[in-house]
Amino acid sequence: MEPVSSVSGRAIPFGAKNVDTDIIIPAKWLKTISREGLGEGAFESIRAEPGNIFDDPESVGAPILIAGDNFGCGSSREHAAWAILDLGIRAVIAPSYSDIFSGNAVKNGILPIVLPQEAVDRLMEVARDGEPIDIDLDTQTVTTPFQDRFTFDIDPFRKHCLMNGLDEVALTLERQQSIGQFESRRADAQGWLSTGTNIYRGDHA
């Protein structure tokens, strides 16, 4: 996945509370295993309404979504994160999230920021005025052109993964040398356990 160190630009002033994953991406879109194209179905029921915030020309392509409390509740479908990412959103700001959605977001390169409701309300005002918002993951700050400055907490491991573009596969590959050394020692000491090709020892064709 692409690293995330900063996100800047216009924000979508959504703000709705208790938005579940079925609203983010309806079940009929879950037949695909591809991460591409799901943006078309993102927030489908909301976008069916004329004048909705997501299809507003001012919102199209915005990299930041401002949401309400308990965003991403409901089922654990990872497609919700895929759909948001396919819309071009790289950061979500809300007072709270479903734990599963928050984890899925990080695994797919989306920064979920938790801020107090008062800060979220202020950022909603800035977004409605069409002004940009700047997010710096290194300093863990959200700023606006009006000298607003909000700090947020994030788990150090999640921060490391986002800033270095590490999903679960990449994290495993970071330890490829150690894995290979373990496999070699095991093969030497317990060869009867080894079957097939050992890709870490380089004896594949």
C-alpha positions as CSV (number, residue, x, y, z in Angstrom):
1,M,0.0,0.0,0.0
2,E,1.1,3.6,-0.5
3,P,2.7,5.3,2.6
4,V,0.8,8.0,4.3
5,S,2.8,10.8,6.0
6,S,0.5,13.7,5.3
7,V,-2.9,14.4,3.7
8,S,-3.9,17.9,2.6
9,G,-6.8,19.2,0.6
10,R,-10.5,19.8,0.8
11,A,-12.6,17.7,3.2
12,I,-16.1,16.2,2.7
13,P,-18.3,17.6,5.5
14,F,-20.4,14.5,6.0
15,G,-20.7,14.4,9.8
16,A,-23.4,11.7,10.1
17,K,-23.3,9.5,13.2
18,N,-23.6,5.7,13.4
19,V,-22.8,5.2,9.7
20,D,-22.5,1.4,9.3
21,T,-20.6,-0.5,6.7
22,D,-23.7,-1.4,4.8
23,I,-24.2,2.3,4.2
24,I,-20.5,2.7,3.2
25,I,-20.7,-0.1,0.7
26,P,-24.0,-2.1,0.3
27,A,-23.9,-5.9,0.4
28,K,-24.6,-6.3,-3.3
29,W,-21.1,-5.0,-4.0
30,L,-19.4,-7.7,-1.9
31,K,-19.3,-10.2,-4.7
32,T,-16.0,-8.9,-6.0
33,I,-12.6,-9.6,-4.4
34,S,-11.0,-6.7,-6.3
35,R,-10.3,-3.4,-4.5
36,E,-10.8,-1.4,-7.6
37,G,-14.1,0.1,-8.8
38,L,-15.9,-0.1,-5.4
39,G,-15.9,3.7,-5.2
40,E,-18.8,3.6,-7.6
41,G,-21.0,1.9,-4.9
42,A,-19.6,3.8,-1.9
43,F,-22.4,5.5,0.0
44,E,-24.8,4.4,-2.7
45,S,-28.0,5.1,-0.8
46,I,-26.9,8.6,0.2
47,R,-25.7,9.4,-3.3
48,A,-29.1,8.3,-4.7
49,E,-30.5,11.6,-3.2
50,P,-30.3,14.7,-5.3
51,G,-27.7,17.2,-4.1
52,N,-25.9,14.8,-1.9
53,I,-22.6,15.8,-0.4
54,F,-20.5,13.1,-2.1
55,D,-21.4,14.0,-5.6
56,D,-21.1,17.8,-5.0
57,P,-18.4,19.0,-7.4
58,E,-16.7,20.6,-4.4
59,S,-16.4,17.2,-2.8
60,V,-15.3,15.0,-5.7
61,G,-11.7,14.0,-5.3
62,A,-11.4,15.3,-1.7
63,P,-8.8,13.2,0.2
64,I,-10.4,13.8,3.7
65,L,-13.8,12.7,5.0
66,I,-15.2,14.2,8.2
67,A,-17.7,11.8,9.8
68,G,-19.7,11.5,13.0
69,D,-19.5,9.3,16.1
70,N,-19.3,5.5,15.7
71,F,-18.3,5.6,12.0
72,G,-17.9,2.2,10.4
73,C,-20.1,0.2,12.8
74,G,-21.9,-2.9,11.7
75,S,-20.3,-5.8,9.8
76,S,-16.6,-6.4,9.5
77,R,-16.5,-6.2,5.7
78,E,-13.1,-4.9,4.5
79,H,-14.8,-3.7,1.3
80,A,-15.9,-0.6,3.3
81,A,-12.2,0.5,3.5
82,W,-11.6,-0.5,-0.1
83,A,-14.6,1.6,-1.3
84,I,-13.5,4.7,0.7
85,L,-10.0,4.4,-0.7
86,D,-11.3,4.0,-4.2
87,L,-13.1,7.4,-3.7
88,G,-9.7,8.9,-3.2
89,I,-10.1,9.3,0.6
90,R,-6.8,8.8,2.5
91,A,-8.0,10.1,6.0
92,V,-11.1,10.1,8.0
93,I,-11.8,12.4,11.0
94,A,-14.4,11.4,13.5
95,P,-15.0,11.3,17.3
96,S,-15.0,7.5,17.3
97,Y,-14.9,4.4,15.0
98,S,-15.8,0.7,15.1
99,D,-12.6,-1.1,16.1
100,I,-12.8,-3.4,13.1
101,F,-13.3,-0.6,10.6
102,S,-10.4,1.3,12.2
103,G,-8.2,-1.7,11.8
104,N,-9.3,-2.3,8.2
105,A,-8.7,1.3,7.4
106,V,-5.1,1.2,8.6
107,K,-4.4,-2.1,6.7
108,N,-5.5,-0.4,3.5
109,G,-3.6,2.9,3.9
110,I,-6.4,5.1,5.3
111,L,-5.6,7.2,8.4
112,P,-8.5,7.1,10.9
113,I,-8.1,10.2,13.2
114,V,-10.0,10.5,16.5
115,L,-10.8,14.1,17.7
116,P,-13.2,15.5,20.2
117,Q,-16.6,16.5,18.9
118,E,-15.8,20.1,19.3
119,A,-12.8,19.8,17.1
120,V,-14.8,17.8,14.5
121,D,-17.5,20.5,14.5
122,R,-14.9,23.2,13.8
123,L,-13.4,21.2,11.0
124,M,-16.9,20.7,9.6
125,E,-17.2,24.5,9.4
126,V,-13.9,24.8,7.7
127,A,-14.8,22.1,5.2
128,R,-18.2,23.7,4.4
129,D,-16.4,27.0,3.6
130,G,-14.4,25.1,1.1
131,E,-11.1,25.7,2.9
132,P,-8.4,23.0,2.9
133,I,-7.3,21.0,5.9
134,D,-3.8,19.7,6.5
135,I,-2.9,16.5,8.3
136,D,0.6,15.7,9.4
137,L,1.0,12.1,10.7
138,D,4.6,12.6,11.8
139,T,3.6,15.4,14.3
140,Q,0.0,14.0,14.7
141,T,-1.6,17.3,14.0
142,V,-4.6,18.6,12.0
143,T,-4.4,22.3,11.0
144,T,-6.4,24.8,9.0
145,P,-5.6,28.1,7.3
146,F,-7.3,29.8,10.3
147,Q,-4.6,28.8,12.8
148,D,-6.7,25.9,14.2
149,R,-4.4,23.2,15.4
150,F,-5.6,19.9,16.8
151,T,-3.4,17.0,18.0
152,F,-4.5,13.4,17.8
153,D,-3.2,10.1,19.3
154,I,-2.4,7.0,17.3
155,D,-1.0,3.7,18.2
156,P,2.7,3.7,17.4
157,F,2.6,0.5,15.5
158,R,-0.3,1.7,13.3
159,K,1.6,5.0,12.7
160,H,4.7,3.0,11.7
161,C,2.7,0.9,9.2
162,L,1.0,3.9,7.6
163,M,4.1,6.0,7.3
164,N,6.0,3.1,5.7
165,G,3.2,1.7,3.6
166,L,3.3,-1.7,5.4
167,D,0.3,-4.0,5.1
168,E,0.3,-7.5,6.6
169,V,2.2,-9.0,3.7
170,A,4.8,-6.3,3.7
171,L,5.3,-6.7,7.5
172,T,5.9,-10.4,7.0
173,L,8.4,-9.8,4.2
174,E,10.3,-7.4,6.5
175,R,11.2,-10.5,8.5
176,Q,12.0,-12.7,5.4
177,Q,15.7,-13.1,6.4
178,S,14.8,-14.2,10.0
179,I,12.1,-16.6,8.6
180,G,14.7,-18.1,6.1
181,Q,17.2,-18.6,8.9
182,F,14.6,-20.4,11.0
183,E,13.6,-22.6,8.1
184,S,17.2,-23.5,7.5
185,R,17.8,-24.4,11.1
186,R,14.6,-26.5,11.2
187,A,15.5,-28.3,8.0
188,D,18.9,-29.2,9.3
189,A,17.7,-30.4,12.7
190,Q,14.3,-31.8,11.7
191,G,14.5,-32.6,8.0
192,W,11.7,-35.1,8.2
193,L,9.3,-32.2,8.8
194,S,10.2,-30.6,5.5
195,T,8.1,-31.3,2.5
196,G,8.2,-29.7,-0.9
197,T,10.2,-26.7,-1.8
198,N,11.7,-24.4,0.8
199,I,11.5,-20.9,-0.8
200,Y,13.6,-19.3,1.9
201,R,16.6,-21.5,1.3
202,G,16.7,-20.7,-2.3
203,D,16.3,-24.4,-3.5
204,H,13.4,-23.7,-5.7
205,A,13.7,-23.9,-9.4
